Amino acid sequence: MTGSLPTHPPLVLTAHGSADPRSAATARAIVECIRRLRPGLDARIAFCEQNSPNLRDVLATLGHERGVVVPLLLADAYHARVDIPAMIAESGADVRTAAVLGEDDRLIHVLRQRLEHAGVSRLDPSVGVLVTAVGSSRPQANARTATVARELTLTTRWAATTAFATGPQPSLADAAAELRARGATRLVIAPWFLAHGRITDRVAEFAGTQGIPMSAPLGAHRQVAETVLDRYDAALALRAAA
């Protein structure tokens, strides 16, 4: 980078936004964790809709600073590919967009940890885990999400499969039937979500009616914040190499 550019441009952590206040609260808590991990970094929160501050408004505050927008998203789908780029283009801001958090090993570790906190032993071969995510209209995004279930079992004796709470198949009921057919006698739902919200509430309702325990979402975990910082650093490295 040239000497005229800031050494550490602002990090704009951008969530989709939700009518459920728990979602925005989690996003804000992740920003606070980022600030603790990297003191001095100008880390800001923004939302595409429903919550404030809106991404357009945050971009307007950057002025001549070249910020990095990091999508607080697990899937490389519509919000990452359409919503956020469109808002950046409309703003005219000189920012770089980082990659989504995706199926990072650190996040899968957090998912496994949430299951253990729910009382599930890694050594229990009777366990079948329903890794439940939001489905996408992009088959590639769904295929990447499906890798989470495979990765989750690498250091455990669990069986696991993917279920989608919205959109494509398999549904939760279909995934549960598959795991039982594979010999699992103790099912548990692992939400591949960053925060509680209306969709996870629907998943929890299914879990309650079926008598299936459910672990917590990833939440404002230190390793979630570390993954955000990794995406930020990678985006800066690309800019420096350009």
Beta strands, then each sheet from edge to edge (+ up, - down):
strand 1: 11-15
strand 2: 43-47
strand 3: 68-71
strand 4: 96-97
strand 5: 127-134
strand 6: 159-166
strand 7: 186-191
sheet 1: 2+ 1+ 3+ 4+
sheet 2: 6+ 5+ 7+
end
